[in-house]
Structures are given as C-alpha cells and as structure tokens.
C-alpha cells in the first residue's frame, strides 16, 4: 500500500492498494460527523461495486443513499447534476453528511461539483474505479459538468477529503477502458518524466500498476501544490487536452477521453516538430508508445472542425491560449499562442 499526501486548500491522503473498498466505511467515518453517505455511481460501475461499498458503509453505521445515473460523458450534464441535488435535498442531507464518488472520471467530476455546491459545500470521498480516474481525475479538486457548448465549462475547484484507489477494480476494466488511463499515464511522462516513459516501453503495466499509479499521482500532487487553481504550472497537465477535447466534441463524445488525449498529444507533438520546437525523433517514439497501449494517434476530423470545437477551451484567456507543447522526450512547456494560430497548429498536427 502506498500513500501520497496532497497539501492544497486542505491536506488529504491518496491511498493506493488492494482491498480498499472494504475500508470505505471506516474512512468515511473519519471524514465527516454525520452518518449519512450518498454514493454516486453509474450503470457500469454500480452493479459490480455498489454492494461491497454499501456493506462497508453500513458496517460503519451509515445510512446509505445510492444515486445511479446512466454511464457516459453525455450524462455529465446539468440535468443529471440537478437531479442529484434534488435527491440530496429530498433525503435531507446536512452539512455533517457526505458524498462518495464511486466510478470513473465522469462520476468523480459530477459528484465533486455537487459536493461543492450543495448547501454551499459538503465533504466528499473519491473512490476511483478506473485507471484514468485513479491517476488523474480523482486528485486535485477539479470538478465540473459539461455544457452544450463545451466540456467542463461549469465547475469548481473543490478538494476531496480523501481518495481511495483500490487496484482490484483495475483488474476488471475492459481493455479499452484501461487504455484510456494509459493515455493519462503517458501524458505524465511527456510533461516531465522521461524515466517513466522509458519504463512504460518495457513493463506490463496491467500486471503491477501500483508503482506507476503512485508515481503519476505524486506528479499531479506536486503541480497541484504549486498551482491549485490552474493559472500556471498545473496547466502542463493539459498536454493533449486542447485538441483532444475537440476530437471528443466532434465525435459527439463517442471517442473516449483517453483516446482523444492520445490523438491530441500526437497532433501537438507533430505540430511542435513542424515548428522546430521539438526534435523529430520524439514523434515516432511517442506514436510507438501509444500504439503499445492500444491508443490511436490520428483522426479523420477536419482541422476547421477541430478548431471550432476548441474555441470554448478553459485555458483560453481573451485572445490567447496556453498550448502545452513537448520540447523533448519527457519534457513539455507552456507555449502561449494567439487563438487564431491554433488552426495552424492543428493543420500541422494533421500533416497538412
């Protein structure tokens, strides 16, 4: 078992290990005074993990309120969010009670935003069940829902009280879902850890994920502690995300987040090579690593369509966008550009 401590608005522990679902009740009992816990999950995760989490909570003396919504990014919206708030109010949750996010990044984002806004803020516990959520979405306090005009445009910075990453849940992930998390793992290497990239070229990540998961969380911890509210160094975590969110939106969210980020990383790296900012040998090595983890490196969407979908990007400030650009194997920088230049970057990324 590994513990990573995050010192942000408040200090909390991220615990990584096996068999942690059985500890949800004991953990929650130490996080809030009330004995009601609303467990938010989706239709993919709840049938597998809701019962053991409920048993753990009831064993610790909690009244358990399940809220299960349809799985998928398309349901991380205002309708689901308001339904959750109405459910919490109907069940008379108080500020002494708490929420538990049991699922992947969509569940964590929605639950965190509800926790941040219900009664102006109640405690919540993250229990990620995907690799992507474990290494990225569950840590750092970014919570949000999507609007029709863009992803994660309504949200809040609101840190969890704790995070429990039960590695047993990763063993049941379908290959495609595990690959999504691998995209975020590779991202951590590309922004500042060449050694992690070298390791990923040789290991069997699925067989023994603990060290790599802890290493990624420690990277995120370091950036969150420097820049909790995402105005500087933390923006490095957005490598591949600007164009990747465009890919997601163009697909109507049929292309998953991790696969879109993989495409985004490839396109921005190809653009960086074309602009003379990155050595040419980085691109084929990145493409080979992404392929090793069953991730795509290309898209058929037109540059103009991708550009249009990026105009609502949260990293935009006026007419400037902070693009995260690889400059070496295991090194990336923030590269501010005029928003209009992003179309050129996308075209270069597509090889046009």
CORRAZI-V868686 format. One line per field, one symbol per residue. ss: DSSP state (A for helix, B for strand, O for the rest). psi: psi as a letter, one per 40 degrees, with the letter a starting at -180 (. if undefined). burial: I if it has 24 or more other C-alpha atoms within 12 Angstrom, else O. Layout:
ss->???
psi->???
burial->???
This chain:
ss->OBBBBBBOOOBBBBBBBOOAAAAAAAAAAOOOOOOBBBBBBBOOOAAAAAAAAAAAAAAOOOBBBBBBBOOOAAAOOAAAAAAAAAAAAAOOOOOOOBBBBBBOAAAAAAAAAAAAAAAAOOBBBBBBOOAAAAAAAOOOOBBBBBBOOBBBBBBBBOOOOBBBBBAAAAAAOOAAAAAAAAAAAAAAAAAAOAAAAAAAOOOOOOOOOAAAAAAAAAAAAAAAAAOOOOOOAAAAAAOOAAAAAAAAAAOOOOOOAAAAAAAAAAAAAAAAAAOOOOOOAAAAAAAAAAAAOOOOOOOOOOAAAAAAAAOOOOOBBOOBBBBBBBBBOOBBBBBBBBAAAAAAAAAAAOOO
psi->hihhhhgbdihiihhhaifedeeddddddedidifhhhhhaiedddddeddddddddddeeihhhhhhihiideegidddddddddddddefiieeaiihhgaadddddddddddddhffhiiihhgieiddddecdeheehiiiiideihfehaihhiidihhgheddddehiddddddddddddddddefgdddddddedigdddgedddddddddddddddddgdefebddedeeheddddddddddeffdhiddddddddddddddddddeeehhdedddddddddddffiieiieiiddddddeeeehdehhbeihhhhhheihfhiihghiiddeddddddddef.
burial->OIOIIIIIOOOIIIIIIOOIIIIIIIIIIOIIOIIIIIIIIIOIIIOOIIOIIIOIIIOIOIIIIIIIIOIIIIIIIIOIIOOIIOOIOOOOIIIIIIIIIIIIIIIIIIIIIIIIIIOOIIIIIIIIIIIIIIIIIIIIIIIIIIOOOIIIIIIIIIIIIIIIIIIIIIOOIOOIIIIIIIIIIIIIIIIIIIOIIOOIOOOOIIOOIIIIIIIIIIIIIIIIIOOIOIOOIIIIIIIIIIIIIIIIIIIOIOIIIIIIIIIIIIIIIIIIIIOOIIIOOIIOIIIOIIIOIOIIIIIOIIIIOIIIIIIIIIIOOOOOIIIIIIIIIIIIIIIOOOIOIIIIIIIIIIOO
